[in-house]
Amino acid sequence: MIFKVYYQEDKARSPQREKTVSLYIEAETPVEARKIIEQHTPYNIELIQALEGNHLDYEKENADFKLVEFD
């Protein structure tokens, strides 16, 4: 399943809506997606949203859609 993850790039700073960015990741569950991101980045995760059906199609067509892969 593909998830859209909203995050802040720095955990030390107070979150600001204007600085929220997102990435796309493939994982089995939201818990697994969070675990992968926490292991490989210093990001402060705000929300993990499952994408499927029309919502996924929309993101693929209209956003800067690129799946992030961590080693």
N, C-alpha and C positions, 0 to 999 in steps of 0.2 A: 504494500500500500504506500501511497505517496502522501507525505505530510508537509504542510507549510508551517515553518517555525518562525515566530516573531520573537525578536530578541534585541537586547541592548548589548553593545560591544564591550562594555566595561561593567563589572560587578561592583566596583568601588564607588561609582557615581550613582546618584539618585536617578531612577528612570524618568525620562522625558519623552512624551509621545512623539515629538518632532524628530527624535533620534532613533526611533524604532525602525529596524530593518528586518528583512525576512530572507529565508533560504528555503530550498526544497530538498527533502531527503526521503529516501526509500527505506522503510523499516516494516517489521511485522505489526508492531503496536506503538502507540504513543509513548509508552514507557521505554521501549527499546530505542526509539528516536531520541528521547531525552538523554538516555544513558550514553549513546554514541556521541552526541553533541557535548555533553559534560566532560567526557573523556578526552576529547580532541580540541576543545576551544575554551577560552575564558569567558564565554558569553553568559549573560544573565537572561535566561529564557523567560519570556512573558506568556506565550501561548503556543500550543501545538494543535494545529487544525488538520483533520483528515480531509483529503481531497479525493473526490470520486464523482463519476458521472459527468453531468453538465458543468459542475463547478471545476473539475479537473480540466475539462476541455477549454473552458473559459481562460483559466490560468495559463494553459499552454499557448493559446492564441494571443492573449492580450498583455501578458506580463513578461518580464525578463526571466523566462522560465529556463532554469538549468539545474539539474539534479546535482547536489554536492555529494562527493564521495570522499570518505576519510580512509586513510591507510591503516 
